[in-house]
Structures are given as C-alpha cells and as structure tokens.
Amino acid sequence: MNIEITNIHLNIIEADLRRLFTSFGEVTNVELVRDKWNNRSTGHAFVNMPVLRQAQEAILTLHGT
C-alpha cells in the first residue's frame, strides 16, 4: 500500500520516515517530495508498505501526530 503523507516538518529526511514506519512492519520504499528548484522538502512524502494490515495500523496510529 502506498501511503501519502502530508504536512510533515521540512527537516524530516527519508531515514526518519523509514524508521518511524518500520515500527509497524516492512517498508519497501520512502520517497520525500522535493522542490525541483532548490531540492528542499515540500512537506510531502510517500511510504510504501506491502502488507495492507501493517499499513492501516500505521495510518490509524500516526494520523494527526
């Protein structure tokens, strides 16, 4: 399941997101969306978790935090 994450702190890096989401299960990919002009984070990311149940648990737990 590909999880869209919005409104994240601009200093968060891919490794931070991977560490956070792997506490719920396997993470196959983390993509931080960056501004094409200055390469800074846009506060938007995608995390891919192959096991639906684990992805849903991560969403329910982390939503709004």
JOBELNOR-V875820 format. One record per pair of residues at least 12 apart in sequence whose C-alpha atoms are under 8 Angstrom apart, sorted by the first residue. I is the first residue (numbers start at 1). GAP is how many residues later the second one is. Records with the same first field share a line. If there is no record, write none. Layout:
I->GAP + GAP
This chain:
1->47 + 48 + 49 + 50 + 51 + 54
2->44 + 45 + 46 + 47
3->43 + 44 + 45 + 46 + 52 + 56
4->40 + 41 + 42 + 43
5->39 + 40 + 41 + 42
6->37 + 38 + 39
7->36 + 37
8->35 + 36
9->34
10->30 + 31 + 32 + 33
11->30
13->19
14->16 + 17 + 18
17->13 + 30
18->12 + 29
21->26 + 37
24->30 + 31 + 33 + 34
25->24 + 26 + 29 + 30
26->23 + 24 + 25
27->20 + 21 + 22 + 23
28->19 + 20 + 21 + 22
29->17 + 18 + 19 + 20
30->15 + 16 + 17 + 18
31->14 + 15 + 16
32->12 + 13 + 14
33->12 + 13
